[in-house]
């Protein structure tokens, strides 16, 4: 009996190797582009600095914002005002001691995170 079992394995392996026995393949869906956060003007070095930010998709409610620690940005508030829709918000930060330059801004909500590169200080 051992020989028959070994023979079945020997026969099944070349068939599987030739692709004659189809194995189910997972359906791979293209990942959508991640949500982007943008702003039209640099964040000024000020306390407080109030800027309008925009999202490519809604991050949801309960917004939070963060910068890398090295940027030295104190996020004071992020909220949607009466004129804001689900694709925009007002960000209030203290950049008085911030390092000027290009920094990553991450905004999270209950649906997803949005990420973008913003400028702090003058120019681009």
N, CA, C and O atoms as CSV, one atom per row, in Angstrom:
chain,resi,resn,atom,element,x,y,z
A,1,UNK,N,N,0.800,-1.194,0.000
A,1,UNK,CA,C,0.000,0.000,0.000
A,1,UNK,C,C,0.848,1.266,0.000
A,1,UNK,O,O,0.462,2.284,-0.576
A,2,UNK,N,N,1.967,1.197,0.629
A,2,UNK,CA,C,2.863,2.329,0.675
A,2,UNK,C,C,3.334,2.718,-0.721
A,2,UNK,O,O,3.491,3.899,-1.029
A,3,UNK,N,N,3.557,1.702,-1.567
A,3,UNK,CA,C,4.011,1.990,-2.917
A,3,UNK,C,C,2.948,2.738,-3.712
A,3,UNK,O,O,3.279,3.664,-4.452
A,4,UNK,N,N,1.682,2.358,-3.577
A,4,UNK,CA,C,0.606,3.043,-4.314
A,4,UNK,C,C,0.509,4.507,-3.895
A,4,UNK,O,O,0.375,5.403,-4.728
A,5,UNK,N,N,0.580,4.727,-2.587
A,5,UNK,CA,C,0.488,6.097,-2.086
A,5,UNK,C,C,1.644,6.942,-2.631
A,5,UNK,O,O,1.436,8.076,-3.064
A,6,UNK,N,N,2.839,6.398,-2.608
A,6,UNK,CA,C,4.007,7.096,-3.134
A,6,UNK,C,C,3.861,7.338,-4.624
A,6,UNK,O,O,4.279,8.376,-5.135
A,7,UNK,N,N,3.262,6.372,-5.325
A,7,UNK,CA,C,3.069,6.509,-6.763
A,7,UNK,C,C,2.068,7.628,-7.051
A,7,UNK,O,O,2.272,8.401,-7.988
A,8,UNK,N,N,1.011,7.730,-6.281
A,8,UNK,CA,C,0.031,8.803,-6.481
A,8,UNK,C,C,0.685,10.164,-6.291
A,8,UNK,O,O,0.423,11.091,-7.057
A,9,UNK,N,N,1.522,10.290,-5.290
A,9,UNK,CA,C,2.204,11.557,-5.068
A,9,UNK,C,C,3.131,11.878,-6.220
A,9,UNK,O,O,3.223,13.027,-6.653
A,10,UNK,N,N,3.819,10.860,-6.719
A,10,UNK,CA,C,4.752,11.077,-7.821
A,10,UNK,C,C,4.011,11.504,-9.075
A,10,UNK,O,O,4.522,12.316,-9.846
A,11,UNK,N,N,2.822,10.974,-9.291
A,11,UNK,CA,C,2.042,11.330,-10.478
A,11,UNK,C,C,1.423,12.715,-10.305
A,11,UNK,O,O,1.402,13.508,-11.246
A,12,UNK,N,N,0.919,13.009,-9.101
A,12,UNK,CA,C,0.253,14.290,-8.871
A,12,UNK,C,C,1.230,15.459,-8.954
A,12,UNK,O,O,0.858,16.538,-9.414
A,13,UNK,N,N,2.443,15.266,-8.528
A,13,UNK,CA,C,3.406,16.364,-8.511
A,13,UNK,C,C,3.741,16.897,-9.898
A,13,UNK,O,O,3.725,18.114,-10.086
A,14,UNK,N,N,4.050,16.035,-10.896
A,14,UNK,CA,C,4.332,16.589,-12.224
A,14,UNK,C,C,3.116,17.279,-12.834
A,14,UNK,O,O,3.260,18.274,-13.545
A,15,UNK,N,N,1.935,16.764,-12.567
A,15,UNK,CA,C,0.724,17.391,-13.114
A,15,UNK,C,C,0.551,18.776,-12.507
A,15,UNK,O,O,0.268,19.746,-13.209
A,16,UNK,N,N,0.725,18.850,-11.194
A,16,UNK,CA,C,0.601,20.154,-10.535
A,16,UNK,C,C,1.700,21.089,-11.014
A,16,UNK,O,O,1.472,22.284,-11.197
A,17,UNK,N,N,2.888,20.542,-11.215
A,17,UNK,CA,C,4.009,21.365,-11.661
A,17,UNK,C,C,3.779,21.913,-13.058
A,17,UNK,O,O,4.239,23.011,-13.372
A,18,UNK,N,N,3.075,21.166,-13.907
A,18,UNK,CA,C,2.810,21.628,-15.271
A,18,UNK,C,C,1.663,22.619,-15.300
A,18,UNK,O,O,1.373,23.204,-16.343
A,19,UNK,N,N,1.000,22.816,-14.152
A,19,UNK,CA,C,-0.094,23.777,-14.114
A,19,UNK,C,C,-1.403,23.204,-14.601
A,19,UNK,O,O,-2.343,23.952,-14.871
A,20,UNK,N,N,-1.484,21.892,-14.719
A,20,UNK,CA,C,-2.722,21.294,-15.187
A,20,UNK,C,C,-3.794,21.296,-14.106
A,20,UNK,O,O,-4.986,21.318,-14.412
A,21,UNK,N,N,-3.394,21.275,-12.891
A,21,UNK,CA,C,-4.351,21.393,-11.798
A,21,UNK,C,C,-4.355,22.862,-11.367
A,21,UNK,O,O,-3.389,23.357,-10.786
A,22,UNK,N,N,-5.430,23.522,-11.656
A,22,UNK,CA,C,-5.502,24.944,-11.340
A,22,UNK,C,C,-5.736,25.132,-9.854
A,22,UNK,O,O,-6.635,24.531,-9.268
A,23,UNK,N,N,-4.925,25.961,-9.269
A,23,UNK,CA,C,-5.148,26.304,-7.874
A,23,UNK,C,C,-5.829,27.663,-7.847
A,23,UNK,O,O,-5.539,28.525,-8.677
A,24,UNK,N,N,-6.730,27.854,-6.900
A,24,UNK,CA,C,-7.421,29.150,-6.863
A,24,UNK,C,C,-6.430,30.270,-6.560
A,24,UNK,O,O,-5.601,30.145,-5.659
A,25,UNK,N,N,-6.516,31.344,-7.301
A,25,UNK,CA,C,-5.638,32.481,-7.098
A,25,UNK,C,C,-6.456,33.625,-6.511
A,25,UNK,O,O,-7.592,33.864,-6.919
A,26,UNK,N,N,-5.873,34.316,-5.566
A,26,UNK,CA,C,-6.613,35.453,-5.002
A,26,UNK,C,C,-6.751,36.556,-6.044
A,26,UNK,O,O,-5.864,36.766,-6.872
A,27,UNK,N,N,-7.853,37.238,-5.987
A,27,UNK,CA,C,-8.074,38.369,-6.877
A,27,UNK,C,C,-7.352,39.561,-6.284
A,27,UNK,O,O,-7.629,39.966,-5.155
A,28,UNK,N,N,-6.446,40.109,-7.031
A,28,UNK,CA,C,-5.671,41.246,-6.554
A,28,UNK,C,C,-6.302,42.499,-7.121
A,28,UNK,O,O,-6.381,42.685,-8.336
A,29,UNK,N,N,-6.754,43.358,-6.212
A,29,UNK,CA,C,-7.336,44.611,-6.645
A,29,UNK,C,C,-6.278,45.692,-6.547
A,29,UNK,O,O,-5.477,45.713,-5.613
A,30,UNK,N,N,-6.285,46.569,-7.501
A,30,UNK,CA,C,-5.329,47.667,-7.476
A,30,UNK,C,C,-5.626,48.553,-6.280
A,30,UNK,O,O,-6.772,48.941,-6.052
A,31,UNK,N,N,-4.602,48.867,-5.529
A,31,UNK,CA,C,-4.778,49.729,-4.371
A,31,UNK,C,C,-5.048,51.147,-4.845
A,31,UNK,O,O,-4.387,51.649,-5.754
A,32,UNK,N,N,-6.019,51.781,-4.223
A,32,UNK,CA,C,-6.316,53.153,-4.591
A,32,UNK,C,C,-5.213,54.051,-4.039
A,32,UNK,O,O,-4.533,53.715,-3.069
A,33,UNK,N,N,-5.063,55.173,-4.671
A,33,UNK,CA,C,-4.044,56.119,-4.216
A,33,UNK,C,C,-4.394,56.566,-2.805
A,33,UNK,O,O,-5.566,56.775,-2.493
A,34,UNK,N,N,-3.394,56.714,-1.956
A,34,UNK,CA,C,-3.687,57.139,-0.595
A,34,UNK,C,C,-4.248,58.552,-0.573
A,34,UNK,O,O,-3.988,59.353,-1.471
A,35,UNK,N,N,-5.009,58.840,0.447
A,35,UNK,CA,C,-5.599,60.165,0.612
A,35,UNK,C,C,-4.487,61.202,0.773
A,35,UNK,O,O,-3.550,61.006,1.547
A,36,UNK,N,N,-4.602,62.285,0.048
A,36,UNK,CA,C,-3.595,63.348,0.074
A,36,UNK,C,C,-4.136,64.564,0.828
A,36,UNK,O,O,-5.320,64.888,0.727
A,37,UNK,N,N,-3.274,65.225,1.572
A,37,UNK,CA,C,-3.616,66.500,2.200
A,37,UNK,C,C,-2.754,67.570,1.532
A,37,UNK,O,O,-1.551,67.382,1.354
A,38,UNK,N,N,-3.370,68.686,1.166
A,38,UNK,CA,C,-2.652,69.765,0.486
A,38,UNK,C,C,-3.040,71.110,1.094
A,38,UNK,O,O,-4.054,71.241,1.780
A,39,UNK,N,N,-2.210,72.088,0.821
A,39,UNK,CA,C,-2.529,73.474,1.166
A,39,UNK,C,C,-1.903,74.357,0.101
A,39,UNK,O,O,-0.904,73.984,-0.515
A,40,UNK,N,N,-2.485,75.518,-0.112
A,40,UNK,CA,C,-2.013,76.364,-1.201
A,40,UNK,C,C,-0.841,77.244,-0.806
A,40,UNK,O,O,-0.002,77.564,-1.649
A,41,UNK,N,N,-0.763,77.639,0.449
A,41,UNK,CA,C,0.300,78.531,0.908
A,41,UNK,C,C,1.125,77.859,1.996
A,41,UNK,O,O,0.640,76.956,2.678
A,42,UNK,N,N,2.378,78.297,2.161
A,42,UNK,CA,C,3.187,77.759,3.261
A,42,UNK,C,C,2.584,78.152,4.614
A,42,UNK,O,O,1.845,79.131,4.715
A,43,UNK,N,N,2.904,77.388,5.630
A,43,UNK,CA,C,2.479,77.733,6.992
A,43,UNK,C,C,3.456,78.792,7.496
A,43,UNK,O,O,4.664,78.555,7.508
A,44,UNK,N,N,2.953,79.957,7.914
A,44,UNK,CA,C,3.879,80.999,8.383
A,44,UNK,C,C,4.478,80.642,9.742
A,44,UNK,O,O,3.897,79.875,10.509
A,45,UNK,N,N,5.630,81.204,10.020
A,45,UNK,CA,C,6.229,81.072,11.342
A,45,UNK,C,C,5.502,82.091,12.219
A,45,UNK,O,O,5.758,83.292,12.135
A,46,UNK,N,N,4.604,81.604,13.050
A,46,UNK,CA,C,3.778,82.486,13.873
A,46,UNK,C,C,3.127,81.683,14.992
A,46,UNK,O,O,3.122,80.452,14.992
A,47,UNK,N,N,2.585,82.424,15.934
A,47,UNK,CA,C,1.835,81.790,17.010
A,47,UNK,C,C,0.592,82.627,17.275
A,47,UNK,O,O,0.729,83.736,17.791
A,48,UNK,N,N,-0.565,82.180,16.967
A,48,UNK,CA,C,-0.861,80.962,16.217
A,48,UNK,C,C,-0.846,81.212,14.712
A,48,UNK,O,O,-1.007,82.343,14.254
A,49,UNK,N,N,-0.652,80.145,13.962
A,49,UNK,CA,C,-0.753,80.182,12.507
A,49,UNK,C,C,-2.006,79.402,12.133
A,49,UNK,O,O,-2.151,78.238,12.506
A,50,UNK,N,N,-2.901,80.033,11.403
A,50,UNK,CA,C,-4.167,79.404,11.001
A,50,UNK,C,C,-4.133,79.227,9.487
A,50,UNK,O,O,-3.994,80.197,8.742
A,51,UNK,N,N,-4.264,77.959,9.033
A,51,UNK,CA,C,-4.197,77.666,7.605
A,51,UNK,C,C,-5.346,76.742,7.204
A,51,UNK,O,O,-5.874,75.975,8.009
A,52,UNK,N,N,-5.702,76.849,5.942
A,52,UNK,CA,C,-6.750,75.994,5.371
A,52,UNK,C,C,-6.074,74.795,4.703
A,52,UNK,O,O,-5.142,74.971,3.918
A,53,UNK,N,N,-6.533,73.585,5.005
A,53,UNK,CA,C,-5.993,72.389,4.367
A,53,UNK,C,C,-7.110,71.689,3.605
A,53,UNK,O,O,-8.288,71.832,3.935
A,54,UNK,N,N,-6.726,70.931,2.578
A,54,UNK,CA,C,-7.696,70.258,1.715
A,54,UNK,C,C,-7.317,68.791,1.566
A,54,UNK,O,O,-6.137,68.442,1.597
A,55,UNK,N,N,-8.321,67.937,1.403
A,55,UNK,CA,C,-8.123,66.497,1.286
A,55,UNK,C,C,-8.595,66.000,-0.074
A,55,UNK,O,O,-9.561,66.522,-0.630
A,56,UNK,N,N,-7.912,64.991,-0.607
A,56,UNK,CA,C,-8.351,64.378,-1.863
A,56,UNK,C,C,-9.563,63.479,-1.631
A,56,UNK,O,O,-10.369,63.261,-2.536
A,57,UNK,N,N,-9.683,62.963,-0.412
A,57,UNK,CA,C,-10.831,62.154,0.010
A,57,UNK,C,C,-11.122,62.523,1.455
A,57,UNK,O,O,-10.245,63.021,2.160
A,58,UNK,N,N,-12.319,62.286,1.886
A,58,UNK,CA,C,-12.655,62.620,3.271
A,58,UNK,C,C,-11.963,61.667,4.241
A,58,UNK,O,O,-12.083,60.449,4.105
A,59,UNK,N,N,-11.231,62.220,5.231
A,59,UNK,CA,C,-10.645,61.348,6.247
A,59,UNK,C,C,-11.673,60.918,7.294
A,59,UNK,O,O,-11.396,60.058,8.130
A,60,UNK,N,N,-12.848,61.515,7.242
A,60,UNK,CA,C,-13.890,61.211,8.216
A,60,UNK,C,C,-13.972,62.301,9.266
A,60,UNK,O,O,-13.547,63.436,9.044
A,61,UNK,N,N,-14.521,61.940,10.402
A,61,UNK,CA,C,-14.677,62.882,11.510
A,61,UNK,C,C,-13.587,62.641,12.544
A,61,UNK,O,O,-12.691,61.826,12.328
A,62,UNK,N,N,-13.662,63.340,13.652
A,62,UNK,CA,C,-12.694,63.220,14.754
A,62,UNK,C,C,-11.270,63.384,14.230
A,62,UNK,O,O,-10.439,62.487,14.374
A,63,UNK,N,N,-11.002,64.518,13.631
A,63,UNK,CA,C,-9.712,64.768,12.996
A,63,UNK,C,C,-8.594,64.992,14.007
A,63,UNK,O,O,-8.800,65.573,15.073
A,64,UNK,N,N,-7.406,64.517,13.644
A,64,UNK,CA,C,-6.185,64.797,14.394
A,64,UNK,C,C,-5.085,65.062,13.369
A,64,UNK,O,O,-5.101,64.509,12.269
A,65,UNK,N,N,-4.134,65.911,13.742
A,65,UNK,CA,C,-3.042,66.264,12.830
A,65,UNK,C,C,-1.713,66.092,13.540
A,65,UNK,O,O,-1.603,66.301,14.748
A,66,UNK,N,N,-0.693,65.702,12.759
A,66,UNK,CA,C,0.636,65.557,13.356
A,66,UNK,C,C,1.717,65.859,12.330
A,66,UNK,O,O,1.542,65.671,11.126
A,67,UNK,N,N,2.840,66.333,12.855
A,67,UNK,CA,C,4.063,66.589,12.101
A,67,UNK,C,C,5.169,65.760,12.736
A,67,UNK,O,O,5.031,65.344,13.886
A,68,UNK,N,N,6.261,65.508,12.024
A,68,UNK,CA,C,7.401,64.841,12.664
A,68,UNK,C,C,7.903,65.696,13.835
A,68,UNK,O,O,7.822,66.923,13.793
A,69,UNK,N,N,8.412,65.048,14.861
A,69,UNK,CA,C,8.916,65.767,16.038
A,69,UNK,C,C,9.985,66.792,15.672
A,69,UNK,O,O,10.062,67.860,16.280
A,70,UNK,N,N,10.808,66.466,14.678
A,70,UNK,CA,C,11.904,67.340,14.273
A,70,UNK,C,C,11.427,68.689,13.742
A,70,UNK,O,O,12.190,69.655,13.735
A,71,UNK,N,N,10.172,68.765,13.298
A,71,UNK,CA,C,9.631,70.009,12.762
A,71,UNK,C,C,9.323,71.015,13.862
A,71,UNK,O,O,9.251,72.216,13.599
A,72,UNK,N,N,9.142,70.544,15.079
A,72,UNK,CA,C,8.815,71.365,16.247
A,72,UNK,C,C,7.566,72.206,15.974
A,72,UNK,O,O,7.586,73.431,16.097
A,73,UNK,N,N,6.489,71.527,15.602
A,73,UNK,CA,C,5.205,72.171,15.348
A,73,UNK,C,C,4.233,71.718,16.436
A,73,UNK,O,O,4.055,70.522,16.668
A,74,UNK,N,N,3.615,72.686,17.092
A,74,UNK,CA,C,2.617,72.388,18.116
A,74,UNK,C,C,1.231,72.523,17.483
A,74,UNK,O,O,0.775,73.632,17.206
A,75,UNK,N,N,0.568,71.390,17.257
A,75,UNK,CA,C,-0.782,71.412,16.684
A,75,UNK,C,C,-1.744,71.796,17.804
A,75,UNK,O,O,-1.875,71.075,18.794
A,76,UNK,N,N,-2.407,72.922,17.644
A,76,UNK,CA,C,-3.327,73.399,18.667
A,76,UNK,C,C,-4.762,72.975,18.392
A,76,UNK,O,O,-5.517,72.680,19.318
A,77,UNK,N,N,-5.138,72.944,17.108
A,77,UNK,CA,C,-6.518,72.592,16.778
A,77,UNK,C,C,-6.621,72.224,15.307
A,77,UNK,O,O,-5.926,72.786,14.460
A,78,UNK,N,N,-7.488,71.285,15.021
A,78,UNK,CA,C,-7.887,71.010,13.641
A,78,UNK,C,C,-9.384,70.779,13.687
A,78,UNK,O,O,-9.876,69.935,14.437
A,79,UNK,N,N,-10.092,71.533,12.882
A,79,UNK,CA,C,-11.550,71.443,12.926
A,79,UNK,C,C,-12.136,71.915,11.607
A,79,UNK,O,O,-11.507,72.640,10.836
A,80,UNK,N,N,-13.329,71.487,11.386
A,80,UNK,CA,C,-14.079,71.977,10.228
A,80,UNK,C,C,-14.933,73.150,10.687
A,80,UNK,O,O,-15.729,73.038,11.619
A,81,UNK,N,N,-14.751,74.253,10.025
A,81,UNK,CA,C,-15.537,75.435,10.355
A,81,UNK,C,C,-16.845,75.439,9.595
A,81,UNK,O,O,-17.120,74.518,8.826
A,82,UNK,N,N,-17.650,76.458,9.800
A,82,UNK,CA,C,-18.956,76.523,9.125
A,82,UNK,C,C,-18.843,76.591,7.604
A,82,UNK,O,O,-19.768,76.199,6.892
A,83,UNK,N,N,-17.706,77.089,7.104
A,83,UNK,CA,C,-17.528,77.186,5.646
A,83,UNK,C,C,-16.796,75.978,5.070
A,83,UNK,O,O,-16.686,75.851,3.850
A,84,UNK,N,N,-16.296,75.094,5.925
A,84,UNK,CA,C,-15.551,73.920,5.465
A,84,UNK,C,C,-16.500,72.791,5.096
A,84,UNK,O,O,-17.556,72.627,5.707
A,85,UNK,N,N,-16.114,72.014,4.089
A,85,UNK,CA,C,-16.862,70.810,3.747
A,85,UNK,C,C,-16.043,69.607,4.199
A,85,UNK,O,O,-15.036,69.770,4.886
A,86,UNK,N,N,-16.462,68.403,3.822
A,86,UNK,CA,C,-15.738,67.215,4.280
A,86,UNK,C,C,-14.354,67.075,3.661
A,86,UNK,O,O,-13.559,66.247,4.104
A,87,UNK,N,N,-14.059,67.876,2.641
A,87,UNK,CA,C,-12.746,67.824,1.993
A,87,UNK,C,C,-11.836,68.979,2.397
A,87,UNK,O,O,-10.821,69.218,1.743
A,88,UNK,N,N,-12.180,69.695,3.457
A,88,UNK,CA,C,-11.308,70.768,3.924
A,88,UNK,C,C,-11.459,70.939,5.434
A,88,UNK,O,O,-12.441,70.498,6.032
A,89,UNK,N,N,-10.472,71.581,6.026
A,89,UNK,CA,C,-10.480,71.847,7.462
A,89,UNK,C,C,-9.555,73.016,7.736
A,89,UNK,O,O,-8.748,73.401,6.890
A,90,UNK,N,N,-9.683,73.570,8.924
A,90,UNK,CA,C,-8.808,74.646,9.369
A,90,UNK,C,C,-7.843,74.069,10.404
A,90,UNK,O,O,-8.252,73.420,11.367
A,91,UNK,N,N,-6.563,74.320,10.182
A,91,UNK,CA,C,-5.512,73.832,11.063
A,91,UNK,C,C,-4.899,75.026,11.783
A,91,UNK,O,O,-4.491,75.999,11.148
A,92,UNK,N,N,-4.835,74.948,13.114
A,92,UNK,CA,C,-4.213,76.003,13.917
A,92,UNK,C,C,-2.991,75.390,14.583
A,92,UNK,O,O,-3.095,74.411,15.322
A,93,UNK,N,N,-1.819,75.986,14.307
A,93,UNK,CA,C,-0.562,75.461,14.843
A,93,UNK,C,C,0.267,76.606,15.409
A,93,UNK,O,O,0.102,77.766,15.031
A,94,UNK,N,N,1.162,76.250,16.324
A,94,UNK,CA,C,2.156,77.189,16.819
A,94,UNK,C,C,3.473,76.796,16.166
A,94,UNK,O,O,4.027,75.734,16.449
A,95,UNK,N,N,3.967,77.666,15.290
A,95,UNK,CA,C,5.222,77.388,14.579
A,95,UNK,C,C,6.321,78.354,15.002
A,95,UNK,O,O,7.336,78.493,14.319
A,96,UNK,N,N,6.112,79.011,16.120
A,96,UNK,CA,C,7.061,80.014,16.614
A,96,UNK,C,C,8.468,79.450,16.747
A,96,UNK,O,O,9.437,80.162,16.487
A,97,UNK,N,N,8.603,78.186,17.146
A,97,UNK,CA,C,9.922,77.562,17.330
A,97,UNK,C,C,10.189,76.474,16.280
A,97,UNK,O,O,11.103,75.664,16.440
A,98,UNK,N,N,9.402,76.462,15.228
A,98,UNK,CA,C,9.505,75.412,14.217
A,98,UNK,C,C,10.739,75.560,13.354
A,98,UNK,O,O,11.318,76.640,13.241
A,99,UNK,N,N,11.125,74.463,12.756
A,99,UNK,CA,C,12.229,74.440,11.801
A,99,UNK,C,C,11.623,74.664,10.415
A,99,UNK,O,O,10.797,73.874,9.959
A,100,UNK,N,N,12.033,75.732,9.755
A,100,UNK,CA,C,11.502,76.044,8.425
A,100,UNK,C,C,11.913,74.966,7.431
A,100,UNK,O,O,12.998,74.393,7.527
A,101,UNK,N,N,11.042,74.707,6.493
A,101,UNK,CA,C,11.343,73.733,5.454
A,101,UNK,C,C,10.129,72.913,5.074
A,101,UNK,O,O,8.992,73.241,5.413
A,102,UNK,N,N,10.401,71.855,4.372
A,102,UNK,CA,C,9.372,70.959,3.848
A,102,UNK,C,C,9.169,69.829,4.854
A,102,UNK,O,O,10.128,69.166,5.249
A,103,UNK,N,N,7.911,69.608,5.272
A,103,UNK,CA,C,7.604,68.602,6.287
A,103,UNK,C,C,6.370,67.806,5.911
A,103,UNK,O,O,5.515,68.270,5.156
A,104,UNK,N,N,6.294,66.601,6.452
A,104,UNK,CA,C,5.121,65.756,6.220
A,104,UNK,C,C,4.049,66.078,7.248
A,104,UNK,O,O,4.314,66.144,8.448
A,105,UNK,N,N,2.837,66.278,6.756
A,105,UNK,CA,C,1.670,66.498,7.601
A,105,UNK,C,C,0.772,65.280,7.458
A,105,UNK,O,O,0.440,64.873,6.345
A,106,UNK,N,N,0.381,64.701,8.584
A,106,UNK,CA,C,-0.539,63.564,8.583
A,106,UNK,C,C,-1.812,63.976,9.298
A,106,UNK,O,O,-1.777,64.457,10.431
A,107,UNK,N,N,-2.938,63.782,8.624
A,107,UNK,CA,C,-4.239,64.065,9.223
A,107,UNK,C,C,-5.020,62.766,9.246
A,107,UNK,O,O,-5.220,62.123,8.215
A,108,UNK,N,N,-5.455,62.393,10.426
A,108,UNK,CA,C,-6.229,61.159,10.574
A,108,UNK,C,C,-7.655,61.464,10.976
A,108,UNK,O,O,-7.935,62.426,11.690
A,109,UNK,N,N,-8.538,60.623,10.501
A,109,UNK,CA,C,-9.942,60.702,10.879
A,109,UNK,C,C,-10.437,59.303,11.176
A,109,UNK,O,O,-9.648,58.358,11.220
A,110,UNK,N,N,-11.729,59.161,11.380
A,110,UNK,CA,C,-12.260,57.830,11.685
A,110,UNK,C,C,-12.356,56.935,10.455
A,110,UNK,O,O,-12.615,55.740,10.596
A,111,UNK,N,N,-12.156,57.473,9.251
A,111,UNK,CA,C,-12.190,56.666,8.028
A,111,UNK,C,C,-10.797,56.271,7.541
A,111,UNK,O,O,-10.571,55.121,7.164
A,112,UNK,N,N,-9.865,57.226,7.549
A,112,UNK,CA,C,-8.533,56.971,6.994
A,112,UNK,C,C,-7.584,58.101,7.354
A,112,UNK,O,O,-7.981,59.118,7.924
A,113,UNK,N,N,-6.310,57.895,7.005
A,113,UNK,CA,C,-5.284,58.923,7.179
A,113,UNK,C,C,-4.991,59.572,5.834
A,113,UNK,O,O,-4.996,58.915,4.793
A,114,UNK,N,N,-4.738,60.863,5.876
A,114,UNK,CA,C,-4.328,61.608,4.691
A,114,UNK,C,C,-2.942,62.174,4.966
A,114,UNK,O,O,-2.673,62.663,6.064
A,115,UNK,N,N,-2.068,62.108,3.975
A,115,UNK,CA,C,-0.683,62.524,4.148
A,115,UNK,C,C,-0.299,63.479,3.024
A,115,UNK,O,O,-0.736,63.327,1.883
A,116,UNK,N,N,0.517,64.454,3.364
A,116,UNK,CA,C,0.996,65.376,2.350
A,116,UNK,C,C,2.238,66.095,2.816
A,116,UNK,O,O,2.597,66.038,3.992
A,117,UNK,N,N,2.888,66.764,1.902
A,117,UNK,CA,C,4.082,67.539,2.205
A,117,UNK,C,C,3.699,69.008,2.205
A,117,UNK,O,O,3.089,69.502,1.257
A,118,UNK,N,N,4.060,69.700,3.271
A,118,UNK,CA,C,3.743,71.125,3.402
A,118,UNK,C,C,5.018,71.886,3.709
A,118,UNK,O,O,6.009,71.312,4.160
A,119,UNK,N,N,4.978,73.181,3.460
A,119,UNK,CA,C,6.116,74.053,3.748
A,119,UNK,C,C,5.826,74.862,4.997
A,119,UNK,O,O,4.717,75.359,5.193
A,120,UNK,N,N,6.833,74.985,5.829
A,120,UNK,CA,C,6.742,75.849,6.998
A,120,UNK,C,C,7.778,76.941,6.804
A,120,UNK,O,O,8.951,76.667,6.550
A,121,UNK,N,N,7.326,78.190,6.927
A,121,UNK,CA,C,8.222,79.320,6.697
A,121,UNK,C,C,8.001,79.896,5.326
A,121,UNK,O,O,6.988,79.621,4.682
A,122,UNK,N,N,8.933,80.686,4.881
A,122,UNK,CA,C,8.798,81.361,3.589
A,122,UNK,C,C,9.230,80.489,2.431
A,122,UNK,O,O,10.056,79.587,2.564
A,123,UNK,N,N,8.633,80.796,1.286
A,123,UNK,CA,C,9.065,80.202,0.024
A,123,UNK,C,C,8.885,78.704,-0.096
A,123,UNK,O,O,8.477,78.011,0.836
A,124,UNK,N,N,9.199,78.253,-1.257
A,124,UNK,CA,C,9.098,76.821,-1.571
A,124,UNK,C,C,10.340,76.379,-2.267
A,124,UNK,O,O,10.465,75.207,-2.622
